[in-house]
Amino acid sequence: MSPRLPILRPRELVRALERAGFQVDHQTGSHIILYKAGHLRAISVPRHSRDLKRPTQERIIKDAGFTLEEFRHYL
């Protein structure tokens, strides 16, 4: 079992997703919407100044199509 990911702030998660090929499309309210060519879903990341809760962070990573181990490469 690998160690858990560090708790991230929203901007850190968005940067990692950008390194993985996602692009920020727009912001709707307090959420940043990212897209990636060939990916069926838009990824929504809440934008606030607090750390993301671990379940929220893990759900975003899963929705982006990564395992936690794969995503660790982009941090």
Biopython code that builds the backbone (N, CA, C, O; Angstrom):
import numpy as np
from Bio.PDB.StructureBuilder import StructureBuilder

atoms = [
    (1, "MET", "N", (0.850, -1.183, 0.000)),
    (1, "MET", "CA", (0.000, 0.000, 0.000)),
    (1, "MET", "C", (0.893, 1.243, 0.000)),
    (1, "MET", "O", (1.822, 1.351, 0.800)),
    (2, "SER", "N", (0.605, 2.161, -0.891)),
    (2, "SER", "CA", (1.423, 3.369, -0.982)),
    (2, "SER", "C", (0.935, 4.423, 0.011)),
    (2, "SER", "O", (-0.223, 4.402, 0.429)),
    (3, "PRO", "N", (1.816, 5.336, 0.381)),
    (3, "PRO", "CA", (1.399, 6.402, 1.289)),
    (3, "PRO", "C", (0.327, 7.278, 0.636)),
    (3, "PRO", "O", (0.240, 7.371, -0.589)),
    (4, "ARG", "N", (-0.467, 7.902, 1.465)),
    (4, "ARG", "CA", (-1.540, 8.751, 0.953)),
    (4, "ARG", "C", (-0.966, 10.018, 0.333)),
    (4, "ARG", "O", (0.145, 10.443, 0.651)),
    (5, "LEU", "N", (-1.745, 10.599, -0.549)),
    (5, "LEU", "CA", (-1.341, 11.871, -1.151)),
    (5, "LEU", "C", (-1.370, 12.960, -0.098)),
    (5, "LEU", "O", (-2.128, 12.867, 0.868)),
    (6, "PRO", "N", (-0.554, 13.994, -0.268)),
    (6, "PRO", "CA", (-0.634, 15.121, 0.654)),
    (6, "PRO", "C", (-1.950, 15.874, 0.427)),
    (6, "PRO", "O", (-2.525, 15.826, -0.660)),
    (7, "ILE", "N", (-2.406, 16.556, 1.449)),
    (7, "ILE", "CA", (-3.580, 17.412, 1.297)),
    (7, "ILE", "C", (-3.163, 18.597, 0.436)),
    (7, "ILE", "O", (-2.140, 19.231, 0.694)),
    (8, "LEU", "N", (-3.956, 18.890, -0.583)),
    (8, "LEU", "CA", (-3.624, 19.950, -1.534)),
    (8, "LEU", "C", (-4.586, 21.115, -1.426)),
    (8, "LEU", "O", (-5.733, 20.959, -1.009)),
    (9, "ARG", "N", (-4.107, 22.270, -1.805)),
    (9, "ARG", "CA", (-4.981, 23.430, -1.990)),
    (9, "ARG", "C", (-5.526, 23.335, -3.410)),
    (9, "ARG", "O", (-4.915, 22.689, -4.261)),
    (10, "PRO", "N", (-6.667, 23.968, -3.679)),
    (10, "PRO", "CA", (-7.244, 23.871, -5.017)),
    (10, "PRO", "C", (-6.276, 24.274, -6.132)),
    (10, "PRO", "O", (-6.228, 23.607, -7.165)),
    (11, "ARG", "N", (-5.509, 25.343, -5.948)),
    (11, "ARG", "CA", (-4.601, 25.783, -7.018)),
    (11, "ARG", "C", (-3.507, 24.752, -7.286)),
    (11, "ARG", "O", (-3.047, 24.624, -8.421)),
    (12, "GLU", "N", (-3.081, 24.011, -6.252)),
    (12, "GLU", "CA", (-2.080, 22.962, -6.439)),
    (12, "GLU", "C", (-2.656, 21.793, -7.236)),
    (12, "GLU", "O", (-1.973, 21.213, -8.080)),
    (13, "LEU", "N", (-3.903, 21.454, -6.965)),
    (13, "LEU", "CA", (-4.560, 20.379, -7.703)),
    (13, "LEU", "C", (-4.770, 20.779, -9.161)),
    (13, "LEU", "O", (-4.566, 19.966, -10.062)),
    (14, "VAL", "N", (-5.177, 22.030, -9.399)),
    (14, "VAL", "CA", (-5.366, 22.509, -10.768)),
    (14, "VAL", "C", (-4.045, 22.474, -11.533)),
    (14, "VAL", "O", (-4.021, 22.061, -12.692)),
    (15, "ARG", "N", (-2.953, 22.897, -10.913)),
    (15, "ARG", "CA", (-1.635, 22.861, -11.578)),
    (15, "ARG", "C", (-1.236, 21.445, -11.947)),
    (15, "ARG", "O", (-0.713, 21.209, -13.035)),
    (16, "ALA", "N", (-1.480, 20.504, -11.049)),
    (16, "ALA", "CA", (-1.152, 19.106, -11.336)),
    (16, "ALA", "C", (-2.002, 18.576, -12.489)),
    (16, "ALA", "O", (-1.502, 17.844, -13.343)),
    (17, "LEU", "N", (-3.281, 18.942, -12.518)),
    (17, "LEU", "CA", (-4.142, 18.519, -13.629)),
    (17, "LEU", "C", (-3.675, 19.142, -14.943)),
    (17, "LEU", "O", (-3.741, 18.500, -15.991)),
    (18, "GLU", "N", (-3.204, 20.388, -14.892)),
    (18, "GLU", "CA", (-2.674, 21.017, -16.102)),
    (18, "GLU", "C", (-1.431, 20.274, -16.592)),
    (18, "GLU", "O", (-1.254, 20.100, -17.798)),
    (19, "ARG", "N", (-0.577, 19.839, -15.682)),
    (19, "ARG", "CA", (0.600, 19.048, -16.070)),
    (19, "ARG", "C", (0.175, 17.726, -16.710)),
    (19, "ARG", "O", (0.898, 17.175, -17.540)),
    (20, "ALA", "N", (-0.990, 17.221, -16.325)),
    (20, "ALA", "CA", (-1.508, 15.964, -16.858)),
    (20, "ALA", "C", (-2.235, 16.162, -18.185)),
    (20, "ALA", "O", (-2.743, 15.197, -18.757)),
    (21, "GLY", "N", (-2.293, 17.400, -18.685)),
    (21, "GLY", "CA", (-2.894, 17.647, -19.987)),
    (21, "GLY", "C", (-4.252, 18.319, -19.969)),
    (21, "GLY", "O", (-4.809, 18.596, -21.031)),
    (22, "PHE", "N", (-4.800, 18.589, -18.797)),
    (22, "PHE", "CA", (-6.084, 19.287, -18.720)),
    (22, "PHE", "C", (-5.853, 20.780, -18.909)),
    (22, "PHE", "O", (-4.777, 21.298, -18.609)),
    (23, "GLN", "N", (-6.874, 21.460, -19.407)),
    (23, "GLN", "CA", (-6.796, 22.907, -19.589)),
    (23, "GLN", "C", (-7.974, 23.562, -18.871)),
    (23, "GLN", "O", (-9.103, 23.075, -18.921)),
    (24, "VAL", "N", (-7.681, 24.680, -18.200)),
    (24, "VAL", "CA", (-8.748, 25.440, -17.556)),
    (24, "VAL", "C", (-9.599, 26.049, -18.658)),
    (24, "VAL", "O", (-9.090, 26.748, -19.533)),
    (25, "ASP", "N", (-10.898, 25.778, -18.610)),
    (25, "ASP", "CA", (-11.812, 26.314, -19.615)),
    (25, "ASP", "C", (-12.491, 27.580, -19.103)),
    (25, "ASP", "O", (-12.508, 28.604, -19.786)),
    (26, "HIS", "N", (-13.046, 27.503, -17.905)),
    (26, "HIS", "CA", (-13.728, 28.666, -17.342)),
    (26, "HIS", "C", (-13.965, 28.429, -15.855)),
    (26, "HIS", "O", (-13.652, 27.371, -15.308)),
    (27, "GLN", "N", (-14.522, 29.441, -15.232)),
    (27, "GLN", "CA", (-14.916, 29.328, -13.837)),
    (27, "GLN", "C", (-16.405, 29.596, -13.741)),
    (27, "GLN", "O", (-16.897, 30.581, -14.290)),
    (28, "THR", "N", (-17.113, 28.740, -13.058)),
    (28, "THR", "CA", (-18.544, 28.913, -12.819)),
    (28, "THR", "C", (-18.728, 29.029, -11.318)),
    (28, "THR", "O", (-18.533, 28.062, -10.581)),
    (29, "GLY", "N", (-19.103, 30.215, -10.869)),
    (29, "GLY", "CA", (-19.231, 30.431, -9.429)),
    (29, "GLY", "C", (-17.886, 30.222, -8.767)),
    (29, "GLY", "O", (-16.906, 30.880, -9.118)),
    (30, "SER", "N", (-17.836, 29.312, -7.814)),
    (30, "SER", "CA", (-16.586, 29.071, -7.088)),
    (30, "SER", "C", (-15.910, 27.776, -7.545)),
    (30, "SER", "O", (-15.151, 27.182, -6.779)),
    (31, "HIS", "N", (-16.171, 27.327, -8.776)),
    (31, "HIS", "CA", (-15.576, 26.106, -9.289)),
    (31, "HIS", "C", (-14.831, 26.373, -10.592)),
    (31, "HIS", "O", (-15.333, 27.064, -11.478)),
    (32, "ILE", "N", (-13.620, 25.812, -10.693)),
    (32, "ILE", "CA", (-12.815, 25.897, -11.912)),
    (32, "ILE", "C", (-13.134, 24.662, -12.740)),
    (32, "ILE", "O", (-13.098, 23.542, -12.230)),
    (33, "ILE", "N", (-13.446, 24.864, -14.021)),
    (33, "ILE", "CA", (-13.815, 23.775, -14.916)),
    (33, "ILE", "C", (-12.654, 23.511, -15.868)),
    (33, "ILE", "O", (-12.175, 24.418, -16.549)),
    (34, "LEU", "N", (-12.209, 22.258, -15.907)),
    (34, "LEU", "CA", (-11.089, 21.863, -16.763)),
    (34, "LEU", "C", (-11.549, 20.806, -17.759)),
    (34, "LEU", "O", (-12.413, 19.985, -17.449)),
    (35, "TYR", "N", (-10.967, 20.828, -18.961)),
    (35, "TYR", "CA", (-11.246, 19.847, -19.997)),
    (35, "TYR", "C", (-9.948, 19.289, -20.526)),
    (35, "TYR", "O", (-8.891, 19.910, -20.408)),
    (36, "LYS", "N", (-10.038, 18.095, -21.119)),
    (36, "LYS", "CA", (-8.896, 17.478, -21.780)),
    (36, "LYS", "C", (-9.421, 16.808, -23.042)),
    (36, "LYS", "O", (-10.441, 16.119, -23.008)),
    (37, "ALA", "N", (-8.728, 17.009, -24.146)),
    (37, "ALA", "CA", (-9.131, 16.395, -25.406)),
    (37, "ALA", "C", (-9.177, 14.877, -25.230)),
    (37, "ALA", "O", (-8.245, 14.280, -24.691)),
    (38, "GLY", "N", (-10.244, 14.271, -25.679)),
    (38, "GLY", "CA", (-10.392, 12.831, -25.579)),
    (38, "GLY", "C", (-10.966, 12.355, -24.253)),
    (38, "GLY", "O", (-11.239, 11.166, -24.089)),
    (39, "HIS", "N", (-11.146, 13.250, -23.326)),
    (39, "HIS", "CA", (-11.716, 12.903, -22.019)),
    (39, "HIS", "C", (-13.199, 13.238, -22.081)),
    (39, "HIS", "O", (-13.576, 14.315, -22.544)),
    (40, "LEU", "N", (-14.036, 12.325, -21.619)),
    (40, "LEU", "CA", (-15.482, 12.489, -21.774)),
    (40, "LEU", "C", (-16.108, 13.478, -20.798)),
    (40, "LEU", "O", (-17.173, 14.027, -21.082)),
    (41, "ARG", "N", (-15.477, 13.714, -19.666)),
    (41, "ARG", "CA", (-16.084, 14.555, -18.632)),
    (41, "ARG", "C", (-15.266, 15.802, -18.363)),
    (41, "ARG", "O", (-14.041, 15.812, -18.489)),
    (42, "ALA", "N", (-15.976, 16.847, -17.991)),
    (42, "ALA", "CA", (-15.307, 18.044, -17.472)),
    (42, "ALA", "C", (-14.956, 17.760, -16.014)),
    (42, "ALA", "O", (-15.674, 17.038, -15.323)),
    (43, "ILE", "N", (-13.863, 18.327, -15.562)),
    (43, "ILE", "CA", (-13.437, 18.176, -14.172)),
    (43, "ILE", "C", (-13.699, 19.503, -13.467)),
    (43, "ILE", "O", (-13.310, 20.562, -13.958)),
    (44, "SER", "N", (-14.347, 19.440, -12.334)),
    (44, "SER", "CA", (-14.698, 20.626, -11.562)),
    (44, "SER", "C", (-13.915, 20.616, -10.258)),
    (44, "SER", "O", (-13.972, 19.656, -9.489)),
    (45, "VAL", "N", (-13.175, 21.712, -10.019)),
    (45, "VAL", "CA", (-12.389, 21.837, -8.795)),
    (45, "VAL", "C", (-12.899, 23.056, -8.024)),
    (45, "VAL", "O", (-12.895, 24.164, -8.560)),
    (46, "PRO", "N", (-13.341, 22.867, -6.766)),
    (46, "PRO", "CA", (-13.795, 24.020, -5.990)),
    (46, "PRO", "C", (-12.651, 24.998, -5.774)),
    (46, "PRO", "O", (-11.523, 24.592, -5.495)),
    (47, "ARG", "N", (-12.944, 26.274, -5.903)),
    (47, "ARG", "CA", (-11.913, 27.297, -5.736)),
    (47, "ARG", "C", (-12.181, 28.069, -4.453)),
    (47, "ARG", "O", (-13.123, 28.855, -4.359)),
    (48, "HIS", "N", (-11.332, 27.822, -3.477)),
    (48, "HIS", "CA", (-11.385, 28.564, -2.222)),
    (48, "HIS", "C", (-9.994, 28.546, -1.619)),
    (48, "HIS", "O", (-9.096, 27.911, -2.171)),
    (49, "SER", "N", (-9.795, 29.222, -0.504)),
    (49, "SER", "CA", (-8.455, 29.365, 0.058)),
    (49, "SER", "C", (-8.101, 28.249, 1.047)),
    (49, "SER", "O", (-6.979, 28.205, 1.550)),
    (50, "ARG", "N", (-9.039, 27.359, 1.327)),
    (50, "ARG", "CA", (-8.772, 26.272, 2.271)),
    (50, "ARG", "C", (-8.221, 25.047, 1.546)),
    (50, "ARG", "O", (-8.324, 24.936, 0.324)),
    (51, "ASP", "N", (-7.637, 24.132, 2.314)),
    (51, "ASP", "CA", (-7.213, 22.853, 1.762)),
    (51, "ASP", "C", (-8.439, 22.060, 1.322)),
    (51, "ASP", "O", (-9.520, 22.199, 1.896)),
    (52, "LEU", "N", (-8.260, 21.230, 0.301)),
    (52, "LEU", "CA", (-9.342, 20.346, -0.121)),
    (52, "LEU", "C", (-9.438, 19.184, 0.863)),
    (52, "LEU", "O", (-8.419, 18.697, 1.353)),
    (53, "LYS", "N", (-10.631, 18.751, 1.144)),
    (53, "LYS", "CA", (-10.793, 17.579, 1.994)),
    (53, "LYS", "C", (-10.359, 16.355, 1.192)),
    (53, "LYS", "O", (-10.530, 16.306, -0.026)),
    (54, "ARG", "N", (-9.808, 15.392, 1.872)),
    (54, "ARG", "CA", (-9.253, 14.213, 1.211)),
    (54, "ARG", "C", (-10.272, 13.505, 0.303)),
    (54, "ARG", "O", (-9.920, 13.175, -0.829)),
    (55, "PRO", "N", (-11.523, 13.254, 0.743)),
    (55, "PRO", "CA", (-12.471, 12.584, -0.158)),
    (55, "PRO", "C", (-12.758, 13.400, -1.428)),
    (55, "PRO", "O", (-12.919, 12.827, -2.505)),
    (56, "THR", "N", (-12.822, 14.715, -1.306)),
    (56, "THR", "CA", (-13.049, 15.573, -2.469)),
    (56, "THR", "C", (-11.873, 15.469, -3.425)),
    (56, "THR", "O", (-12.050, 15.326, -4.635)),
    (57, "GLN", "N", (-10.701, 15.542, -2.882)),
    (57, "GLN", "CA", (-9.473, 15.458, -3.677)),
    (57, "GLN", "C", (-9.403, 14.114, -4.414)),
    (57, "GLN", "O", (-9.097, 14.075, -5.606)),
    (58, "GLU", "N", (-9.686, 13.022, -3.710)),
    (58, "GLU", "CA", (-9.631, 11.700, -4.321)),
    (58, "GLU", "C", (-10.697, 11.524, -5.392)),
    (58, "GLU", "O", (-10.450, 10.861, -6.399)),
    (59, "ARG", "N", (-11.878, 12.104, -5.197)),
    (59, "ARG", "CA", (-12.954, 12.017, -6.195)),
    (59, "ARG", "C", (-12.555, 12.759, -7.473)),
    (59, "ARG", "O", (-12.797, 12.260, -8.572)),
    (60, "ILE", "N", (-11.955, 13.925, -7.346)),
    (60, "ILE", "CA", (-11.519, 14.698, -8.513)),
    (60, "ILE", "C", (-10.470, 13.910, -9.294)),
    (60, "ILE", "O", (-10.520, 13.852, -10.522)),
    (61, "ILE", "N", (-9.526, 13.309, -8.583)),
    (61, "ILE", "CA", (-8.474, 12.524, -9.240)),
    (61, "ILE", "C", (-9.079, 11.325, -9.964)),
    (61, "ILE", "O", (-8.689, 11.024, -11.092)),
    (62, "LYS", "N", (-10.021, 10.645, -9.332)),
    (62, "LYS", "CA", (-10.680, 9.498, -9.968)),
    (62, "LYS", "C", (-11.480, 9.945, -11.191)),
    (62, "LYS", "O", (-11.431, 9.287, -12.231)),
    (63, "ASP", "N", (-12.218, 11.057, -11.080)),
    (63, "ASP", "CA", (-12.987, 11.579, -12.214)),
    (63, "ASP", "C", (-12.080, 11.947, -13.382)),
    (63, "ASP", "O", (-12.490, 11.862, -14.540)),
    (64, "ALA", "N", (-10.842, 12.357, -13.080)),
    (64, "ALA", "CA", (-9.884, 12.707, -14.126)),
    (64, "ALA", "C", (-9.298, 11.466, -14.790)),
    (64, "ALA", "O", (-8.601, 11.570, -15.800)),
    (65, "GLY", "N", (-9.578, 10.286, -14.222)),
    (65, "GLY", "CA", (-9.141, 9.046, -14.834)),
    (65, "GLY", "C", (-7.802, 8.535, -14.336)),
    (65, "GLY", "O", (-7.164, 7.726, -15.009)),
    (66, "PHE", "N", (-7.366, 8.990, -13.172)),
    (66, "PHE", "CA", (-6.086, 8.578, -12.622)),
    (66, "PHE", "C", (-6.277, 7.760, -11.357)),
    (66, "PHE", "O", (-7.251, 7.943, -10.626)),
    (67, "THR", "N", (-5.343, 6.863, -11.109)),
    (67, "THR", "CA", (-5.256, 6.261, -9.782)),
    (67, "THR", "C", (-4.425, 7.230, -8.939)),
    (67, "THR", "O", (-3.784, 8.129, -9.484)),
    (68, "LEU", "N", (-4.431, 7.058, -7.646)),
    (68, "LEU", "CA", (-3.649, 7.951, -6.789)),
    (68, "LEU", "C", (-2.170, 7.827, -7.118)),
    (68, "LEU", "O", (-1.448, 8.823, -7.078)),
    (69, "GLU", "N", (-1.699, 6.617, -7.446)),
    (69, "GLU", "CA", (-0.296, 6.409, -7.777)),
    (69, "GLU", "C", (0.074, 7.123, -9.086)),
    (69, "GLU", "O", (1.142, 7.726, -9.191)),
    (70, "GLU", "N", (-0.819, 7.046, -10.075)),
    (70, "GLU", "CA", (-0.566, 7.727, -11.358)),
    (70, "GLU", "C", (-0.539, 9.251, -11.165)),
    (70, "GLU", "O", (0.301, 9.943, -11.740)),
    (71, "PHE", "N", (-1.462, 9.755, -10.354)),
    (71, "PHE", "CA", (-1.571, 11.189, -10.159)),
    (71, "PHE", "C", (-0.364, 11.749, -9.413)),
    (71, "PHE", "O", (0.039, 12.889, -9.642)),
    (72, "ARG", "N", (0.199, 10.962, -8.539)),
    (72, "ARG", "CA", (1.358, 11.393, -7.750)),
    (72, "ARG", "C", (2.484, 11.896, -8.661)),
    (72, "ARG", "O", (3.239, 12.792, -8.281)),
    (73, "HIS", "N", (2.595, 11.324, -9.857)),
    (73, "HIS", "CA", (3.624, 11.723, -10.827)),
    (73, "HIS", "C", (3.490, 13.200, -11.222)),
    (73, "HIS", "O", (4.496, 13.840, -11.530)),
    (74, "TYR", "N", (2.289, 13.746, -11.218)),
    (74, "TYR", "CA", (2.057, 15.119, -11.686)),
    (74, "TYR", "C", (2.194, 16.170, -10.591)),
    (74, "TYR", "O", (2.104, 17.367, -10.867)),
    (75, "LEU", "N", (2.408, 15.741, -9.363)),
    (75, "LEU", "CA", (2.543, 16.703, -8.267)),
    (75, "LEU", "C", (3.909, 17.350, -8.258)),
    (75, "LEU", "O", (4.191, 18.186, -7.400)),
]
sb = StructureBuilder()
sb.init_structure("model")
sb.init_model(0)
sb.init_chain("A")
sb.init_seg("    ")
for serial, (resi, resn, name, xyz) in enumerate(atoms, 1):
    if name == "N":
        sb.init_residue(resn, " ", resi, " ")
    sb.init_atom(name, np.array(xyz, "f"), 0.0, 1.0, " ", f" {name:<3s}", serial, name[0])
structure = sb.get_structure()
